[in-house]
Amino acid sequence: MQTAPNPGNEPRRVTVVPGGPILVEGPVELRLDDGRTVVSDRFQVAVCACRRSRVYPFCDASHRKRR
């Protein structure tokens, strides 16, 4: 299994945004509940917390349109 690089093995910063996504310093590898693995090499990744995103597991701000 290949994992996302983490120079110096420093901890990743994760920020929980109230009413919004979970921001993770990238790159990241996400393992989903259905067994799939999704990788992003971006410097920061917004992970959807509400599961309403059209690009789940990543956030696309769809939660703002649905109340």
PDB file as gemmi writes it, atoms N, CA and C in Angstrom:
CRYST1    1.000    1.000    1.000  90.00  90.00  90.00 P 1                      
ATOM      1  N   MET A   1       0.847  -1.182   0.000  1.00  0.00           N  
ATOM      2  CA  MET A   1       0.000   0.000   0.000  1.00  0.00           C  
ATOM      3  C   MET A   1       0.885   1.235   0.000  1.00  0.00           C  
ATOM      4  N   GLN A   2       0.566   2.189  -0.851  1.00  0.00           N  
ATOM      5  CA  GLN A   2       1.303   3.432  -0.916  1.00  0.00           C  
ATOM      6  C   GLN A   2       0.597   4.470  -0.054  1.00  0.00           C  
ATOM      7  N   THR A   3       1.366   5.198   0.727  1.00  0.00           N  
ATOM      8  CA  THR A   3       0.785   6.236   1.561  1.00  0.00           C  
ATOM      9  C   THR A   3       1.265   7.595   1.086  1.00  0.00           C  
ATOM     10  N   ALA A   4       0.512   8.609   1.414  1.00  0.00           N  
ATOM     11  CA  ALA A   4       0.871   9.964   1.036  1.00  0.00           C  
ATOM     12  C   ALA A   4       2.125  10.384   1.799  1.00  0.00           C  
ATOM     13  N   PRO A   5       3.051  11.099   1.142  1.00  0.00           N  
ATOM     14  CA  PRO A   5       4.277  11.508   1.819  1.00  0.00           C  
ATOM     15  C   PRO A   5       4.005  12.483   2.949  1.00  0.00           C  
ATOM     16  N   ASN A   6       4.837  12.399   3.972  1.00  0.00           N  
ATOM     17  CA  ASN A   6       4.727  13.283   5.127  1.00  0.00           C  
ATOM     18  C   ASN A   6       6.148  13.621   5.554  1.00  0.00           C  
ATOM     19  N   PRO A   7       6.743  14.669   4.963  1.00  0.00           N  
ATOM     20  CA  PRO A   7       8.135  15.001   5.256  1.00  0.00           C  
ATOM     21  C   PRO A   7       8.397  15.129   6.742  1.00  0.00           C  
ATOM     22  N   GLY A   8       9.422  14.429   7.213  1.00  0.00           N  
ATOM     23  CA  GLY A   8       9.801  14.511   8.616  1.00  0.00           C  
ATOM     24  C   GLY A   8       8.847  13.824   9.562  1.00  0.00           C  
ATOM     25  N   ASN A   9       7.830  13.130   9.050  1.00  0.00           N  
ATOM     26  CA  ASN A   9       6.833  12.457   9.891  1.00  0.00           C  
ATOM     27  C   ASN A   9       6.173  13.393  10.893  1.00  0.00           C  
ATOM     28  N   GLU A  10       6.034  14.650  10.521  1.00  0.00           N  
ATOM     29  CA  GLU A  10       5.350  15.605  11.386  1.00  0.00           C  
ATOM     30  C   GLU A  10       3.850  15.348  11.318  1.00  0.00           C  
ATOM     31  N   PRO A  11       3.147  15.614  12.420  1.00  0.00           N  
ATOM     32  CA  PRO A  11       1.698  15.382  12.403  1.00  0.00           C  
ATOM     33  C   PRO A  11       0.994  16.302  11.414  1.00  0.00           C  
ATOM     34  N   ARG A  12      -0.064  15.787  10.826  1.00  0.00           N  
ATOM     35  CA  ARG A  12      -0.890  16.571   9.913  1.00  0.00           C  
ATOM     36  C   ARG A  12      -1.786  17.492  10.743  1.00  0.00           C  
ATOM     37  N   ARG A  13      -2.056  18.665  10.219  1.00  0.00           N  
ATOM     38  CA  ARG A  13      -2.984  19.576  10.887  1.00  0.00           C  
ATOM     39  C   ARG A  13      -4.371  19.324  10.331  1.00  0.00           C  
ATOM     40  N   VAL A  14      -5.335  19.098  11.210  1.00  0.00           N  
ATOM     41  CA  VAL A  14      -6.730  18.876  10.844  1.00  0.00           C  
ATOM     42  C   VAL A  14      -7.549  19.960  11.530  1.00  0.00           C  
ATOM     43  N   THR A  15      -8.380  20.667  10.749  1.00  0.00           N  
ATOM     44  CA  THR A  15      -9.210  21.741  11.290  1.00  0.00           C  
ATOM     45  C   THR A  15     -10.668  21.413  11.017  1.00  0.00           C  
ATOM     46  N   VAL A  16     -11.463  21.351  12.075  1.00  0.00           N  
ATOM     47  CA  VAL A  16     -12.899  21.116  11.929  1.00  0.00           C  
ATOM     48  C   VAL A  16     -13.578  22.474  11.834  1.00  0.00           C  
ATOM     49  N   VAL A  17     -14.266  22.713  10.723  1.00  0.00           N  
ATOM     50  CA  VAL A  17     -14.962  23.971  10.496  1.00  0.00           C  
ATOM     51  C   VAL A  17     -16.413  23.782  10.932  1.00  0.00           C  
ATOM     52  N   PRO A  18     -16.892  24.518  11.943  1.00  0.00           N  
ATOM     53  CA  PRO A  18     -18.280  24.362  12.391  1.00  0.00           C  
ATOM     54  C   PRO A  18     -19.260  24.563  11.236  1.00  0.00           C  
ATOM     55  N   GLY A  19     -20.106  23.581  11.006  1.00  0.00           N  
ATOM     56  CA  GLY A  19     -21.087  23.646   9.935  1.00  0.00           C  
ATOM     57  C   GLY A  19     -20.480  23.483   8.552  1.00  0.00           C  
ATOM     58  N   GLY A  20     -19.233  23.099   8.482  1.00  0.00           N  
ATOM     59  CA  GLY A  20     -18.564  22.982   7.197  1.00  0.00           C  
ATOM     60  C   GLY A  20     -17.717  21.735   7.112  1.00  0.00           C  
ATOM     61  N   PRO A  21     -16.691  21.785   6.277  1.00  0.00           N  
ATOM     62  CA  PRO A  21     -15.867  20.596   6.043  1.00  0.00           C  
ATOM     63  C   PRO A  21     -14.809  20.411   7.123  1.00  0.00           C  
ATOM     64  N   ILE A  22     -14.069  19.342   6.986  1.00  0.00           N  
ATOM     65  CA  ILE A  22     -12.895  19.080   7.799  1.00  0.00           C  
ATOM     66  C   ILE A  22     -11.705  19.366   6.896  1.00  0.00           C  
ATOM     67  N   LEU A  23     -10.866  20.319   7.284  1.00  0.00           N  
ATOM     68  CA  LEU A  23      -9.715  20.699   6.476  1.00  0.00           C  
ATOM     69  C   LEU A  23      -8.502  19.908   6.941  1.00  0.00           C  
ATOM     70  N   VAL A  24      -7.829  19.253   5.999  1.00  0.00           N  
ATOM     71  CA  VAL A  24      -6.673  18.426   6.308  1.00  0.00           C  
ATOM     72  C   VAL A  24      -5.510  18.905   5.459  1.00  0.00           C  
ATOM     73  N   GLU A  25      -4.359  19.144   6.102  1.00  0.00           N  
ATOM     74  CA  GLU A  25      -3.167  19.487   5.342  1.00  0.00           C  
ATOM     75  C   GLU A  25      -2.783  18.292   4.503  1.00  0.00           C  
ATOM     76  N   GLY A  26      -2.594  18.503   3.218  1.00  0.00           N  
ATOM     77  CA  GLY A  26      -2.318  17.410   2.304  1.00  0.00           C  
ATOM     78  C   GLY A  26      -0.842  17.220   2.074  1.00  0.00           C  
ATOM     79  N   PRO A  27      -0.500  16.271   1.249  1.00  0.00           N  
ATOM     80  CA  PRO A  27      -1.389  15.357   0.538  1.00  0.00           C  
ATOM     81  C   PRO A  27      -1.992  14.332   1.490  1.00  0.00           C  
ATOM     82  N   VAL A  28      -3.111  13.747   1.084  1.00  0.00           N  
ATOM     83  CA  VAL A  28      -3.807  12.784   1.943  1.00  0.00           C  
ATOM     84  C   VAL A  28      -4.268  11.568   1.154  1.00  0.00           C  
ATOM     85  N   GLU A  29      -4.469  10.495   1.885  1.00  0.00           N  
ATOM     86  CA  GLU A  29      -5.085   9.279   1.361  1.00  0.00           C  
ATOM     87  C   GLU A  29      -6.283   8.994   2.258  1.00  0.00           C  
ATOM     88  N   LEU A  30      -7.466   8.904   1.667  1.00  0.00           N  
ATOM     89  CA  LEU A  30      -8.685   8.643   2.425  1.00  0.00           C  
ATOM     90  C   LEU A  30      -9.180   7.237   2.121  1.00  0.00           C  
ATOM     91  N   ARG A  31      -9.450   6.474   3.156  1.00  0.00           N  
ATOM     92  CA  ARG A  31     -10.059   5.153   2.981  1.00  0.00           C  
ATOM     93  C   ARG A  31     -11.530   5.283   3.341  1.00  0.00           C  
ATOM     94  N   LEU A  32     -12.383   4.988   2.367  1.00  0.00           N  
ATOM     95  CA  LEU A  32     -13.822   5.144   2.550  1.00  0.00           C  
ATOM     96  C   LEU A  32     -14.433   3.886   3.142  1.00  0.00           C  
ATOM     97  N   ASP A  33     -15.649   4.027   3.664  1.00  0.00           N  
ATOM     98  CA  ASP A  33     -16.313   2.898   4.319  1.00  0.00           C  
ATOM     99  C   ASP A  33     -16.654   1.763   3.363  1.00  0.00           C  
ATOM    100  N   ASP A  34     -16.655   2.028   2.049  1.00  0.00           N  
ATOM    101  CA  ASP A  34     -16.929   0.962   1.083  1.00  0.00           C  
ATOM    102  C   ASP A  34     -15.656   0.272   0.596  1.00  0.00           C  
ATOM    103  N   GLY A  35     -14.507   0.631   1.188  1.00  0.00           N  
ATOM    104  CA  GLY A  35     -13.254  -0.008   0.855  1.00  0.00           C  
ATOM    105  C   GLY A  35     -12.411   0.718  -0.180  1.00  0.00           C  
ATOM    106  N   ARG A  36     -12.995   1.716  -0.854  1.00  0.00           N  
ATOM    107  CA  ARG A  36     -12.234   2.479  -1.840  1.00  0.00           C  
ATOM    108  C   ARG A  36     -11.210   3.379  -1.154  1.00  0.00           C  
ATOM    109  N   THR A  37     -10.143   3.688  -1.877  1.00  0.00           N  
ATOM    110  CA  THR A  37      -9.132   4.634  -1.411  1.00  0.00           C  
ATOM    111  C   THR A  37      -9.083   5.784  -2.399  1.00  0.00           C  
ATOM    112  N   VAL A  38      -9.095   7.006  -1.873  1.00  0.00           N  
ATOM    113  CA  VAL A  38      -9.043   8.209  -2.687  1.00  0.00           C  
ATOM    114  C   VAL A  38      -7.817   9.002  -2.239  1.00  0.00           C  
ATOM    115  N   VAL A  39      -7.027   9.475  -3.198  1.00  0.00           N  
ATOM    116  CA  VAL A  39      -5.806  10.210  -2.889  1.00  0.00           C  
ATOM    117  C   VAL A  39      -5.901  11.616  -3.462  1.00  0.00           C  
ATOM    118  N   SER A  40      -5.437  12.598  -2.694  1.00  0.00           N  
ATOM    119  CA  SER A  40      -5.345  13.969  -3.178  1.00  0.00           C  
ATOM    120  C   SER A  40      -3.950  14.481  -2.850  1.00  0.00           C  
ATOM    121  N   ASP A  41      -3.300  15.122  -3.821  1.00  0.00           N  
ATOM    122  CA  ASP A  41      -1.970  15.658  -3.591  1.00  0.00           C  
ATOM    123  C   ASP A  41      -1.988  17.170  -3.349  1.00  0.00           C  
ATOM    124  N   ARG A  42      -3.170  17.718  -3.127  1.00  0.00           N  
ATOM    125  CA  ARG A  42      -3.287  19.154  -2.857  1.00  0.00           C  
ATOM    126  C   ARG A  42      -2.673  19.494  -1.511  1.00  0.00           C  
ATOM    127  N   PHE A  43      -2.283  20.771  -1.319  1.00  0.00           N  
ATOM    128  CA  PHE A  43      -1.649  21.173  -0.065  1.00  0.00           C  
ATOM    129  C   PHE A  43      -2.645  21.232   1.094  1.00  0.00           C  
ATOM    130  N   GLN A  44      -3.929  21.384   0.779  1.00  0.00           N  
ATOM    131  CA  GLN A  44      -4.983  21.329   1.794  1.00  0.00           C  
ATOM    132  C   GLN A  44      -6.223  20.722   1.139  1.00  0.00           C  
ATOM    133  N   VAL A  45      -6.870  19.828   1.865  1.00  0.00           N  
ATOM    134  CA  VAL A  45      -8.020  19.107   1.338  1.00  0.00           C  
ATOM    135  C   VAL A  45      -9.215  19.370   2.240  1.00  0.00           C  
ATOM    136  N   ALA A  46     -10.359  19.674   1.643  1.00  0.00           N  
ATOM    137  CA  ALA A  46     -11.604  19.850   2.391  1.00  0.00           C  
ATOM    138  C   ALA A  46     -12.388  18.543   2.289  1.00  0.00           C  
ATOM    139  N   VAL A  47     -12.511  17.851   3.415  1.00  0.00           N  
ATOM    140  CA  VAL A  47     -13.223  16.579   3.465  1.00  0.00           C  
ATOM    141  C   VAL A  47     -14.657  16.857   3.902  1.00  0.00           C  
ATOM    142  N   CYS A  48     -15.618  16.355   3.151  1.00  0.00           N  
ATOM    143  CA  CYS A  48     -17.033  16.585   3.426  1.00  0.00           C  
ATOM    144  C   CYS A  48     -17.449  15.887   4.717  1.00  0.00           C  
ATOM    145  N   ALA A  49     -18.098  16.622   5.594  1.00  0.00           N  
ATOM    146  CA  ALA A  49     -18.577  16.061   6.857  1.00  0.00           C  
ATOM    147  C   ALA A  49     -20.072  15.761   6.825  1.00  0.00           C  
ATOM    148  N   CYS A  50     -20.793  16.320   5.843  1.00  0.00           N  
ATOM    149  CA  CYS A  50     -22.249  16.163   5.814  1.00  0.00           C  
ATOM    150  C   CYS A  50     -22.732  15.130   4.787  1.00  0.00           C  
ATOM    151  N   ARG A  51     -21.826  14.642   3.948  1.00  0.00           N  
ATOM    152  CA  ARG A  51     -22.109  13.639   2.912  1.00  0.00           C  
ATOM    153  C   ARG A  51     -23.054  14.154   1.821  1.00  0.00           C  
ATOM    154  N   ARG A  52     -23.213  15.466   1.673  1.00  0.00           N  
ATOM    155  CA  ARG A  52     -24.084  16.024   0.632  1.00  0.00           C  
ATOM    156  C   ARG A  52     -23.320  16.450  -0.613  1.00  0.00           C  
ATOM    157  N   SER A  53     -22.009  16.328  -0.591  1.00  0.00           N  
ATOM    158  CA  SER A  53     -21.176  16.775  -1.697  1.00  0.00           C  
ATOM    159  C   SER A  53     -21.362  15.895  -2.922  1.00  0.00           C  
ATOM    160  N   ARG A  54     -21.353  16.517  -4.093  1.00  0.00           N  
ATOM    161  CA  ARG A  54     -21.419  15.758  -5.336  1.00  0.00           C  
ATOM    162  C   ARG A  54     -20.081  15.114  -5.659  1.00  0.00           C  
ATOM    163  N   VAL A  55     -19.018  15.551  -5.000  1.00  0.00           N  
ATOM    164  CA  VAL A  55     -17.683  14.998  -5.219  1.00  0.00           C  
ATOM    165  C   VAL A  55     -17.167  14.319  -3.942  1.00  0.00           C  
ATOM    166  N   TYR A  56     -18.108  13.750  -3.162  1.00  0.00           N  
ATOM    167  CA  TYR A  56     -17.762  13.089  -1.911  1.00  0.00           C  
ATOM    168  C   TYR A  56     -16.645  12.085  -2.159  1.00  0.00           C  
ATOM    169  N   PRO A  57     -15.638  12.020  -1.325  1.00  0.00           N  
ATOM    170  CA  PRO A  57     -15.511  12.487   0.043  1.00  0.00           C  
ATOM    171  C   PRO A  57     -14.995  13.911   0.179  1.00  0.00           C  
ATOM    172  N   PHE A  58     -14.775  14.594  -0.944  1.00  0.00           N  
ATOM    173  CA  PHE A  58     -14.293  15.960  -0.871  1.00  0.00           C  
ATOM    174  C   PHE A  58     -15.468  16.930  -0.843  1.00  0.00           C  
ATOM    175  N   CYS A  59     -15.276  18.058  -0.200  1.00  0.00           N  
ATOM    176  CA  CYS A  59     -16.336  19.051  -0.055  1.00  0.00           C  
ATOM    177  C   CYS A  59     -16.411  19.936  -1.295  1.00  0.00           C  
ATOM    178  N   ASP A  60     -17.634  20.199  -1.762  1.00  0.00           N  
ATOM    179  CA  ASP A  60     -17.849  21.162  -2.852  1.00  0.00           C  
ATOM    180  C   ASP A  60     -18.825  22.252  -2.432  1.00  0.00           C  
ATOM    181  N   ALA A  61     -19.057  22.370  -1.120  1.00  0.00           N  
ATOM    182  CA  ALA A  61     -19.941  23.389  -0.523  1.00  0.00           C  
ATOM    183  C   ALA A  61     -21.414  23.144  -0.834  1.00  0.00           C  
ATOM    184  N   SER A  62     -21.801  21.942  -1.246  1.00  0.00           N  
ATOM    185  CA  SER A  62     -23.207  21.621  -1.521  1.00  0.00           C  
ATOM    186  C   SER A  62     -24.087  21.794  -0.293  1.00  0.00           C  
ATOM    187  N   HIS A  63     -23.514  21.652   0.893  1.00  0.00           N  
ATOM    188  CA  HIS A  63     -24.307  21.764   2.123  1.00  0.00           C  
ATOM    189  C   HIS A  63     -24.916  23.154   2.273  1.00  0.00           C  
ATOM    190  N   ARG A  64     -24.311  24.145   1.656  1.00  0.00           N  
ATOM    191  CA  ARG A  64     -24.830  25.517   1.751  1.00  0.00           C  
ATOM    192  C   ARG A  64     -26.162  25.666   1.043  1.00  0.00           C  
ATOM    193  N   LYS A  65     -26.393  24.870   0.000  1.00  0.00           N  
ATOM    194  CA  LYS A  65     -27.620  24.965  -0.784  1.00  0.00           C  
ATOM    195  C   LYS A  65     -28.762  24.185  -0.165  1.00  0.00           C  
ATOM    196  N   ARG A  66     -28.450  23.240   0.710  1.00  0.00           N  
ATOM    197  CA  ARG A  66     -29.471  22.374   1.300  1.00  0.00           C  
ATOM    198  C   ARG A  66     -29.573  22.647   2.788  1.00  0.00           C  
ATOM    199  N   ARG A  67     -30.735  22.875   3.246  1.00  0.00           N  
ATOM    200  CA  ARG A  67     -30.947  23.136   4.685  1.00  0.00           C  
ATOM    201  C   ARG A  67     -31.846  22.080   5.257  1.00  0.00           C  
TER     202      ARG A  67                                                      
END                                                                             
